[in-house]
Amino acid sequence: MKNNFFLLASLVWATGCTLTADDVEPALPTPPVLGTNTVVYRLNGLPVVAHNYGSVISSVFGGNRYPPVDVFFDPDSGLVVRSADKQNVQRPGYVTHELEWALPRFRGLGRYRPDAARTTFRRLMRDNSNGFTTLVPPQLLDSQQPAEVIITQWDSVKRQVSGTFVLHFAAQNGAPAAALTEGAFDLKPSF
């Protein structure tokens, strides 16, 4: 056992042992999480996971107007997605990330530029009284940065959609720029 310790210590010393963000930040899960509507992404390198898995009690008595991840088709055949990482433990100082995007004239598989007027990102922080206080107003897409949603799977019978995305939101009104990368989703409208 003593020899194993010295061998391990020697290997650590010899390799220079440096940690990168990839070593300490967890990997994003592959949607769907537990078979529910899921949106995952990295916000300026940090993981954000939103999904609808929860207990029956929380879904009935949660008091939310919408589930954490909601998807629907609007009257002009646009696909609208809303997500918030509300399934995490809520305590003072906790930040919730709300993302909404709209894909006008949805037609199935392909690449889409989200509707800039209907695509927003917002951070909310729970204050000490257990209510949410807006940290910053909703941010709009940065017109100088990439913004793309790619639909990789579309089942028109089940109306299930999945894909990837990259969205960048400009620094506005005191809110720092928000780069949403490695985005992925698996969604099915609730109707």
PLY file of the C-alpha trace (Angstrom):
ply
format ascii 1.0
element vertex 191
property float x
property float y
property float z
element edge 190
property int vertex1
property int vertex2
end_header
0.00 0.00 0.00
2.86 2.35 0.89
4.44 1.79 -2.55
1.12 2.61 -4.26
0.95 5.94 -2.42
4.48 6.89 -3.53
3.71 5.83 -7.10
0.55 7.98 -7.14
2.37 10.96 -5.58
5.17 10.63 -8.15
2.70 10.57 -11.05
0.90 13.67 -9.78
4.19 15.53 -9.35
5.54 14.40 -12.75
2.43 15.45 -14.68
2.33 18.97 -13.25
-1.30 18.45 -12.17
-3.26 21.39 -13.53
-7.05 21.59 -13.52
-9.11 23.13 -16.27
-12.78 24.18 -16.26
-13.59 20.89 -18.02
-12.11 18.97 -15.06
-14.23 20.66 -12.40
-17.45 21.58 -14.21
-19.86 18.67 -14.65
-20.74 17.42 -18.08
-24.15 18.43 -19.41
-26.70 15.59 -19.45
-28.03 14.37 -22.77
-31.70 15.37 -23.15
-34.23 14.23 -22.21
-33.66 14.13 -18.45
-35.82 11.32 -17.01
-38.04 11.34 -20.11
-39.28 14.92 -19.63
-39.00 18.17 -21.58
-35.38 19.28 -21.18
-33.18 22.23 -22.17
-29.45 22.23 -21.30
-26.65 24.69 -22.10
-23.52 26.33 -20.80
-23.90 29.93 -19.67
-20.50 31.58 -20.04
-19.02 28.11 -19.51
-21.14 27.03 -16.51
-23.81 24.30 -16.84
-27.54 25.10 -16.75
-30.11 22.28 -16.81
-33.88 22.80 -16.99
-36.33 19.89 -17.06
-39.86 18.98 -15.98
-39.12 15.98 -13.77
-40.62 16.38 -10.31
-43.15 15.03 -7.88
-46.92 15.05 -8.34
-47.23 17.31 -5.28
-44.87 19.93 -6.72
-46.66 19.89 -10.07
-50.10 20.33 -8.46
-49.16 22.78 -5.69
-46.12 24.44 -7.25
-48.07 27.58 -8.13
-46.26 28.07 -11.43
-48.26 29.29 -14.40
-46.03 27.27 -16.76
-43.89 24.18 -16.17
-40.11 24.81 -15.99
-39.79 23.77 -19.66
-42.72 24.61 -21.91
-43.04 24.34 -25.69
-45.96 25.31 -27.90
-46.90 26.38 -31.40
-48.24 29.91 -31.79
-50.94 30.91 -34.34
-48.43 31.85 -37.05
-46.92 28.29 -36.88
-43.89 29.45 -34.92
-42.34 27.14 -32.34
-41.92 28.81 -28.93
-39.75 27.39 -26.14
-39.61 28.64 -22.53
-37.23 27.17 -19.97
-36.11 27.93 -16.42
-33.95 25.85 -14.11
-36.63 25.92 -11.38
-36.29 22.27 -10.38
-33.19 23.03 -8.29
-33.32 23.74 -4.56
-34.60 27.29 -4.04
-32.89 29.26 -1.28
-31.81 32.87 -0.73
-29.12 33.90 -3.19
-30.00 31.18 -5.71
-30.16 32.40 -9.33
-32.75 31.08 -11.79
-32.07 31.41 -15.52
-35.06 32.03 -17.78
-34.67 31.54 -21.53
-37.28 32.00 -24.25
-36.90 31.68 -27.99
-39.28 31.63 -30.93
-38.70 30.03 -34.31
-40.96 31.72 -36.88
-42.60 29.62 -39.60
-41.45 26.31 -38.14
-41.18 23.65 -40.85
-39.34 20.76 -39.17
-35.70 19.75 -39.64
-33.22 22.48 -40.41
-31.40 25.59 -39.19
-33.32 28.55 -37.78
-32.45 32.06 -36.70
-34.64 32.82 -33.66
-37.00 35.79 -33.80
-34.90 38.56 -32.20
-37.95 40.37 -30.77
-39.20 37.20 -29.00
-35.91 35.70 -27.82
-34.79 36.75 -24.35
-32.63 35.66 -21.43
-33.10 36.75 -17.81
-31.54 36.02 -14.42
-33.70 36.04 -11.28
-32.39 35.85 -7.72
-34.30 34.62 -4.68
-34.07 37.22 -1.92
-34.10 36.55 1.83
-37.91 36.66 2.03
-38.08 33.69 -0.38
-39.53 35.77 -3.19
-37.87 36.30 -6.53
-36.22 39.63 -7.23
-35.19 40.38 -10.78
-31.43 40.65 -10.95
-31.50 42.19 -14.42
-34.14 42.99 -17.02
-34.52 40.51 -19.90
-31.61 40.64 -22.31
-32.00 40.63 -26.07
-29.96 38.75 -28.66
-26.59 40.25 -29.56
-26.91 41.00 -33.27
-23.10 40.78 -33.68
-22.86 37.21 -32.34
-24.10 33.82 -33.58
-27.71 32.85 -32.83
-28.87 29.57 -34.28
-31.21 26.72 -33.40
-30.76 23.47 -35.31
-33.64 21.00 -35.36
-32.04 17.55 -35.62
-35.16 15.42 -34.98
-38.83 16.15 -35.65
-41.70 13.70 -35.25
-44.78 15.36 -36.72
-47.13 12.67 -35.32
-45.91 12.88 -31.72
-44.94 16.53 -32.30
-41.65 15.83 -30.54
-38.68 18.02 -31.40
-35.01 17.93 -30.45
-31.87 19.72 -31.48
-29.02 22.02 -30.54
-28.51 25.77 -30.18
-26.06 28.60 -29.67
-27.38 31.97 -28.49
-25.57 35.13 -27.41
-27.22 37.93 -25.45
-25.73 41.41 -25.31
-24.65 43.09 -22.08
-27.54 45.44 -21.27
-28.69 47.60 -18.34
-25.98 46.31 -16.01
-26.41 42.67 -17.05
-23.24 40.96 -18.28
-23.13 39.40 -21.74
-24.51 35.86 -21.79
-23.04 33.26 -24.14
-25.24 30.15 -24.27
-23.20 27.37 -25.88
-23.44 23.57 -26.16
-27.22 23.99 -26.02
-29.40 20.92 -26.53
-33.09 20.13 -26.07
-35.72 17.41 -26.31
-39.29 18.68 -26.18
-42.88 17.63 -26.68
-45.80 20.08 -26.43
-48.16 19.27 -23.57
-51.31 19.38 -25.73
0 1
1 2
2 3
3 4
4 5
5 6
6 7
7 8
8 9
9 10
10 11
11 12
12 13
13 14
14 15
15 16
16 17
17 18
18 19
19 20
20 21
21 22
22 23
23 24
24 25
25 26
26 27
27 28
28 29
29 30
30 31
31 32
32 33
33 34
34 35
35 36
36 37
37 38
38 39
39 40
40 41
41 42
42 43
43 44
44 45
45 46
46 47
47 48
48 49
49 50
50 51
51 52
52 53
53 54
54 55
55 56
56 57
57 58
58 59
59 60
60 61
61 62
62 63
63 64
64 65
65 66
66 67
67 68
68 69
69 70
70 71
71 72
72 73
73 74
74 75
75 76
76 77
77 78
78 79
79 80
80 81
81 82
82 83
83 84
84 85
85 86
86 87
87 88
88 89
89 90
90 91
91 92
92 93
93 94
94 95
95 96
96 97
97 98
98 99
99 100
100 101
101 102
102 103
103 104
104 105
105 106
106 107
107 108
108 109
109 110
110 111
111 112
112 113
113 114
114 115
115 116
116 117
117 118
118 119
119 120
120 121
121 122
122 123
123 124
124 125
125 126
126 127
127 128
128 129
129 130
130 131
131 132
132 133
133 134
134 135
135 136
136 137
137 138
138 139
139 140
140 141
141 142
142 143
143 144
144 145
145 146
146 147
147 148
148 149
149 150
150 151
151 152
152 153
153 154
154 155
155 156
156 157
157 158
158 159
159 160
160 161
161 162
162 163
163 164
164 165
165 166
166 167
167 168
168 169
169 170
170 171
171 172
172 173
173 174
174 175
175 176
176 177
177 178
178 179
179 180
180 181
181 182
182 183
183 184
184 185
185 186
186 187
187 188
188 189
189 190
